[in-house]
Amino acid sequence: MYEAILKSKKHLVLALLTATLHAQVGTSVLTGRIVDATDSAIPNVEVKVVNEASGSTTAVRTNGEGIYRATALLPGTYRLEVNAIGFDPVIRRNVVVEVAQTLSVDFSLQVGQQNQAIEVSEDVSTIETQSSSIAQVVNHKMIDNLPIPNRAASSLVNLSPGAVLINSGEGGENYPVFSVAGGRARNQYFTLDGGNVTGADGVTRPQQQASLPLDAMQEFRVISNNYSAEYGHSTGGIIALSTRSGTNEYHGSIFEFARNNALDARNFFAAATPPLNLHQFGGAIGGPIIKSTTHFFASWEETRSIDPAYPCCTFRGSITAFRSSDGSVLWKSFVVDPPKRTGQTPAGTPTFGPSGAGVDIILLLIICLLTKEPRAGTAPIH
């Protein structure tokens, strides 16, 4: 009986571990038409779509009209290999596919004996012929090289025409607030590798739910207008995010971003420069498990900050008494202790809080909002 319980626990643990493993799903499509020298469609042609970085291969065939379609592709650079009986093989390299893009690549095959392959070096047209959507891609090079507030990659949404950045993101949420094509702020539909990551903030206002480490973001597309029926849930734009993936070569990075108040300017109305000690650090690593078949990518990022965002430091000296609107004393003198975020009272002085535990930081926030500039013995609280 004991052995059976142990086995069931092992199976449960194994199930929990395997349940957390998810394959990355792409949202891009490669399509096109394959014809012969007379512009007639060639059916049943094999087309191999090979990811140059990871070596993963997707094989499809043309239909009766000579059209092929390879779906669920990750962003990256691809190689297309076309093989048809009675025709020379054709290889086309350096086909760049972006996130949430449908790219058309056509081929014209020449009759031959299949004893030599024709390599096409012509660049693929970047004109969108498969969609009427108006969109802008922010690629990994931009994410790496442009200054980004709070290390939130989606704050680069303002590179897209028609997007207006309202707030670059701050606090625990750390998500930028923006408007797309005149739509309402916080009214966008977010996808991550094809899945919905749109959360609800406040009064059911759509907002990004998953905050990725910067090194884990491959690229994202801002679709501002005329998006197809596959998207929905929003009239304020679509944000299609894509994560990075492992390749056939090991690659990784580490970073440390530090900032303090040494070079900060003092506010004119402040007695001193407020203390600031911000550290953001982390890293990423990816590579092959089985080359050209299975890969991994992992990223980690942490932020540690000592920042007097609470208003305790704005209280100068002791507050002798707080009075309500009818003049009665609510509580008497206490001294604010910012490092511990508590209100310490002199011996024999009444304290505010359960069992004299001190003044709660939330109460101090409310005091600041209600009194603006508290004055000893005169600040009314309504």
Buried (B, 14 or more C-beta within 10 A) or exposed (E): EEEEEEEEEEEEEEEEEEEEEEEBEBBBBBBBBBBBEEEEBBEEBBBBBBBBBBBBBBEBEBBEEBBBEBBEBBBBEBBBBBBBEEBBBBBBBEBBBBBBBBBBBBBBBEEBEEEEEBEBEEEBEEEBEBBEBBBBBBBBEBBEEEEBBBBBBBBBBBBBEBBBBEEBBBEEBBBBBBBBBEBBBBBBBBBBBBEEBBBEBEEEBBBBBEBBBBBBBBBBBBBBBEBEEEBEBBEBBBBBBBBBBBBBEEEEEEBEEEEEBEEEEEEEEEEEEBBBEBBBBBBBBBBBEEEBEEBEBBBEBEEEEEEBEBBBBBBEEBBEBBBEEEEEEEBBBBEBEBEEBBBEBEEEEEBBBEEEEBBBBEEBEEBBEEBEEBEEEEBEEE
